[in-house]
Amino acid sequence: MEEYLTAKQVAEYLQVKPLTIYQWAREEKIPAIKIGRIWRFRKDVIDNFLEEQLHNKSK
């Protein structure tokens, strides 16, 4: 089963402020889905996104 995180949980996971996560989600800099007024983030998608960012930076 897929695990969905809140912006606060993602912020804690990435060690940034929740406002940063909201901004990144609005700007489509981080994969997210908005359900009503609430942003949700799939943990596996966030992990894949981070791996891609690491590989792109090393090129």
Buried (B, 14 or more C-beta within 10 A) or exposed (E): EEEEBBBEBBBEBBEEEBEBBBEBBEEEEBEBEEEEEEBBBBBEBBEEBEEEEEEEEEE
